[in-house]
Amino acid sequence: MRWVRYGVGGKETFGIVEGDQIVDVQGDPFDGYQRTATSRALANTKLLAPVMPRTFYAAGLNYADHVIAAANKRGELPNLPEAADVGYRAVNSITGHDDPIIVPADATEQLQYEGEIVVVIGEEVKNLTEETVWDCILGYTIGNDVSERTWQRGDRTMWRGKNTDTFAPMGPWIETDLDLEAAMTTVYINGKEKITFKTTSMIFGIAEFLIRMSQYCTLYPRDVVWMGTEGVTDNMVNGDICEVEIKGIGVLRNPVVWEGR
């Protein structure tokens, strides 16, 4: 099942994608829903980010090649994490499919994409185990963790390098039936493939992250966990179209719009 979120009559609502149509529902996938007799064309519907989370978690450095590449740029020896290490992002940074990534005029040329799979939590849980962890997941969507590297390195926190408005595109929908082992992540800039990697080739997998997180933090419906990216990332410039595709989910597409250019 694919869940989308969009506006109808000035209100935000959820729907189910069936072919090239969206079926409106009363309610939502988190608290219960009923299908309606109303449908609309997917192609003509402006999609919103598929969920606005209570808490926006981020796995950070969770793919070996990405850790190694980052260390090489700093002239340091790679230091792979010894345990699943969780960070946070700001909800204000979230934007939807086809929305512009709006870059402040004073940003440097070090503006880069990070294509990620995003876990969407479907129920309130704590102290998950290997037997219960998968039951709390509603589904998966796609994220682009846009990063201004100069700010990321220079600021004491990542308050603007990762959390500037529109720096976290997410979408286009939540896929509840995904074959994780078959999933491949590919990033394109202007239709040119930049990187492809096996989505699950993480240092610490989804289950490991959620189990460890839930020992300390209660997870709630609508929470999202961005699981990190792989490899070396390149700069984006004004006018670029960045697409992140995950096989089995779909394509998240966003244009880059630089203020003042």
C-alpha positions as CSV (number, residue, x, y, z in Angstrom):
1,M,0.0,0.0,0.0
2,R,1.2,3.5,-0.8
3,W,0.0,6.4,1.4
4,V,0.2,10.0,0.2
5,R,-0.6,13.3,2.0
6,Y,-2.1,16.3,0.1
7,G,-4.4,19.2,0.5
8,V,-8.2,19.1,-0.2
9,G,-10.3,22.2,0.4
10,G,-7.6,23.9,2.5
11,K,-7.2,20.8,4.7
12,E,-4.5,18.2,4.7
13,T,-5.6,14.7,4.1
14,F,-4.3,11.2,3.4
15,G,-5.0,8.9,0.5
16,I,-4.1,5.6,-0.9
17,V,-2.4,5.3,-4.3
18,E,-4.0,2.8,-6.6
19,G,-2.5,2.8,-10.1
20,D,-2.7,6.4,-11.4
21,Q,-5.4,7.4,-8.9
22,I,-5.6,8.4,-5.3
23,V,-8.5,7.2,-3.2
24,D,-9.4,9.7,-0.5
25,V,-9.8,8.3,3.1
26,Q,-11.4,9.5,6.3
27,G,-8.8,9.3,9.0
28,D,-5.1,8.3,8.5
29,P,-2.9,5.3,8.6
30,F,-1.8,6.0,12.1
31,D,-5.1,6.2,14.0
32,G,-7.4,4.3,11.6
33,Y,-9.2,5.1,8.4
34,Q,-12.1,4.4,6.1
35,R,-12.0,4.5,2.4
36,T,-14.3,6.9,0.6
37,A,-15.9,6.9,-2.8
38,T,-13.8,9.9,-3.9
39,S,-10.7,9.5,-6.0
40,R,-8.5,11.9,-7.9
41,A,-5.7,11.7,-10.5
42,L,-2.3,11.2,-9.0
43,A,-0.6,13.2,-11.7
44,N,-2.8,16.3,-11.0
45,T,-2.4,16.2,-7.2
46,K,0.3,18.3,-5.4
47,L,1.8,15.9,-2.9
48,L,2.9,17.1,0.5
49,A,5.7,15.4,2.6
50,P,4.0,12.1,3.4
51,V,4.2,12.7,7.2
52,M,5.1,15.5,9.6
53,P,6.9,13.7,12.4
54,R,6.8,14.3,16.1
55,T,10.5,13.6,16.2
56,F,12.9,13.6,13.3
57,Y,15.7,11.1,13.9
58,A,18.8,10.7,11.7
59,A,21.3,7.8,11.8
60,G,24.1,9.9,10.4
61,L,27.3,8.1,9.4
62,N,25.9,4.6,8.8
63,Y,27.5,3.4,5.6
64,A,31.2,2.5,5.5
65,D,32.2,4.1,2.2
66,H,30.6,7.4,3.3
67,V,32.5,7.3,6.7
68,I,35.8,6.6,4.8
69,A,35.2,9.4,2.2
70,A,34.4,11.9,5.0
71,A,37.5,11.0,6.9
72,N,39.7,11.2,3.7
73,K,38.4,14.7,3.0
74,R,39.5,15.7,6.5
75,G,42.8,14.0,6.2
76,E,42.0,11.6,9.0
77,L,41.9,7.9,9.5
78,P,38.4,6.4,9.2
79,N,36.7,5.7,12.5
80,L,33.7,3.5,12.0
81,P,31.1,3.8,14.7
82,E,31.0,1.0,17.3
83,A,27.3,1.3,18.0
84,A,24.2,2.7,16.4
85,D,24.4,6.4,17.1
86,V,21.3,8.5,16.7
87,G,21.1,12.2,15.9
88,Y,18.2,14.6,15.3
89,R,17.0,17.0,12.6
90,A,14.6,19.9,12.7
91,V,11.1,19.4,11.4
92,N,11.2,22.9,9.8
93,S,13.6,21.5,7.2
94,I,11.1,19.0,5.8
95,T,9.6,19.7,2.4
96,G,7.8,17.5,-0.2
97,H,8.2,15.9,-3.6
98,D,8.8,18.4,-6.4
99,D,9.2,21.3,-3.9
100,P,12.3,23.4,-4.4
101,I,15.3,23.1,-2.2
102,I,15.7,26.8,-1.4
103,V,19.4,27.7,-0.8
104,P,20.2,30.9,1.2
105,A,22.2,33.4,-0.9
106,D,25.2,33.2,1.5
107,A,25.6,29.4,1.2
108,T,28.9,28.2,-0.3
109,E,29.3,25.9,-3.3
110,Q,29.6,22.9,-0.9
111,L,25.9,22.1,-1.1
112,Q,25.5,18.3,-1.5
113,Y,22.8,15.6,-1.6
114,E,22.4,12.6,0.6
115,G,19.9,10.0,-0.7
116,E,18.4,8.0,2.2
117,I,15.8,5.4,3.1
118,V,13.4,6.7,5.8
119,V,11.6,4.5,8.3
120,V,8.2,5.7,9.3
121,I,7.0,4.6,12.8
122,G,3.4,3.4,13.0
123,E,2.8,2.8,16.7
124,E,4.0,3.9,20.2
125,V,6.7,1.5,21.4
126,K,9.6,1.2,23.9
127,N,12.1,-1.5,24.6
128,L,11.8,-3.2,21.2
129,T,13.3,-6.7,20.7
130,E,14.3,-8.6,17.6
131,E,10.9,-10.3,17.7
132,T,8.8,-7.0,18.0
133,V,10.9,-4.4,16.1
134,W,9.4,-4.9,12.6
135,D,5.8,-4.6,13.9
136,C,6.2,-1.0,14.8
137,I,7.1,0.1,11.3
138,L,4.3,1.5,9.2
139,G,6.4,1.7,6.0
140,Y,9.3,3.5,4.2
141,T,9.8,6.7,2.2
142,I,12.7,8.5,0.6
143,G,14.7,11.4,2.0
144,N,17.4,13.8,0.7
145,D,19.5,15.0,3.6
146,V,20.7,18.2,1.9
147,S,24.0,19.4,3.5
148,E,25.9,22.6,3.3
149,R,29.3,21.2,4.2
150,T,31.1,24.5,5.0
151,W,28.4,25.3,7.6
152,Q,28.3,21.7,8.7
153,R,32.1,21.8,9.5
154,G,32.2,25.3,10.8
155,D,29.2,25.7,13.1
156,R,29.3,24.2,16.6
157,T,26.1,22.3,15.7
158,M,24.4,21.4,12.4
159,W,21.6,24.0,13.0
160,R,21.9,25.4,9.4
161,G,24.2,23.0,7.6
162,K,21.5,20.3,7.8
163,N,18.4,22.1,9.2
164,T,17.9,25.1,7.0
165,D,14.3,25.3,5.7
166,T,13.6,22.9,2.8
167,F,16.9,21.0,3.3
168,A,15.1,17.7,4.1
169,P,12.9,16.8,1.1
170,M,10.9,13.6,1.8
171,G,8.5,11.6,-0.3
172,P,6.7,11.0,-2.5
173,W,4.8,8.5,-0.4
174,I,5.0,5.9,2.4
175,E,5.4,2.4,1.0
176,T,4.1,-0.2,3.4
177,D,5.1,-3.3,1.4
178,L,8.8,-3.1,0.6
179,D,11.3,-5.9,-0.1
180,L,14.2,-4.3,1.8
181,E,16.8,-6.9,0.5
182,A,16.0,-6.0,-3.1
183,A,16.1,-2.2,-2.5
184,M,18.7,-0.2,-4.3
185,T,19.3,3.5,-3.9
186,T,20.3,5.7,-6.8
187,V,20.9,9.5,-6.9
188,Y,20.6,11.4,-10.2
189,I,21.5,15.0,-11.0
190,N,19.8,16.3,-14.1
191,G,19.2,12.7,-15.2
192,K,22.8,11.7,-14.8
193,E,23.5,8.8,-12.3
194,K,25.8,9.9,-9.5
195,I,25.8,6.9,-7.2
196,T,24.0,3.6,-6.7
197,F,24.2,1.4,-3.7
198,K,22.4,-1.4,-1.9
199,T,20.0,0.3,0.5
200,T,20.6,-2.2,3.3
201,S,24.4,-2.2,3.1
202,M,24.5,-0.2,6.4
203,I,26.9,-0.5,9.2
204,F,24.0,-0.9,11.6
205,G,20.7,-2.1,10.2
206,I,17.2,-0.7,10.8
207,A,16.4,-3.3,13.5
208,E,19.6,-2.5,15.4
209,F,18.9,1.2,15.3
210,L,15.3,1.0,16.5
211,I,16.0,-1.6,19.2
212,R,18.8,0.6,20.7
213,M,16.9,3.8,20.3
214,S,13.8,2.4,22.1
215,Q,15.8,1.5,25.2
216,Y,16.0,5.2,25.9
217,C,13.5,7.0,23.7
218,T,9.8,6.1,23.3
219,L,9.0,6.0,19.6
220,Y,5.7,7.4,18.5
221,P,3.4,7.2,15.4
222,R,4.7,9.6,12.7
223,D,8.3,9.6,14.0
224,V,10.8,9.1,11.2
225,V,14.3,7.7,11.2
226,W,16.6,8.6,8.3
227,M,19.1,5.8,7.9
228,G,22.1,7.6,6.3
229,T,23.7,7.5,2.9
230,E,26.6,5.9,1.1
231,G,29.8,7.0,-0.8
232,V,31.0,10.4,-1.9
233,T,28.5,13.1,-2.5
234,D,28.9,15.9,-5.1
235,N,27.9,19.6,-5.2
236,M,24.6,20.8,-6.5
237,V,24.2,24.2,-8.2
238,N,21.3,26.5,-9.0
239,G,18.9,25.0,-11.4
240,D,19.9,21.3,-10.8
241,I,17.2,18.7,-10.5
242,C,18.1,16.1,-7.9
243,E,16.3,12.8,-7.9
244,V,16.6,10.0,-5.3
245,E,15.2,6.7,-6.4
246,I,14.8,3.6,-4.2
247,K,13.7,0.5,-6.0
248,G,10.4,-0.6,-4.5
249,I,9.4,2.8,-3.3
250,G,9.7,5.3,-6.1
251,V,11.5,8.6,-6.9
252,L,11.8,11.8,-4.9
253,R,12.5,14.8,-7.1
254,N,13.4,18.3,-6.2
255,P,14.8,21.3,-8.0
256,V,17.6,23.4,-6.5
257,V,16.8,27.2,-6.3
258,W,19.5,29.5,-5.0
259,E,18.4,32.8,-3.6
260,G,19.7,35.7,-5.6
261,R,20.9,33.7,-8.6
